[in-house]
Amino acid sequence: MNRGHDIYDRLLRFGIDIVKLCRILSKNFDNRVIADQLIRSGTSVGANMQEADSASSRKDFINKVTIAKKELQETNYWLKIIKGADLLNNDKNRDELRRLLQESDELTRIIGSILSKTKSNN
């Protein structure tokens, strides 16, 4: 994604792309379990950041951003499971997985930076 995009726009797009990736996994039991976990974590990142935006206090803001970062780390874990188990059936889908892994890493760094700056601004 374009680096000029607002973090909330990137997180919304990321969540949507996670849902789309899960749709292309085969429908066997193992994949459904992984897809369910991935959708939960991948879509909750943006939701938690939206909640942080309306936080009632600095402590509440830090808590919501921390949760968003943890959800991103979980999402990254599930994406790596999909890659490691070779669950995608063609190169186009594997390319999308690589892009999502990269975006997950970038978003984790951005949210980590937001968290660090907020904690250091006493």
Secondary structure, DSSP 4 states (H G I P E B T S, - for coil): --TTS-HHHHHHHHHHHHHHHHHHS--SHHHHHHHHHHHHHHHHHHHHHHHHHT-SSHHHHHHHHHHHHHHHHHHHHHHHHHHHTT---SHHHHHHHHHHHHHHHHHHHHHHHHHHHHHH--
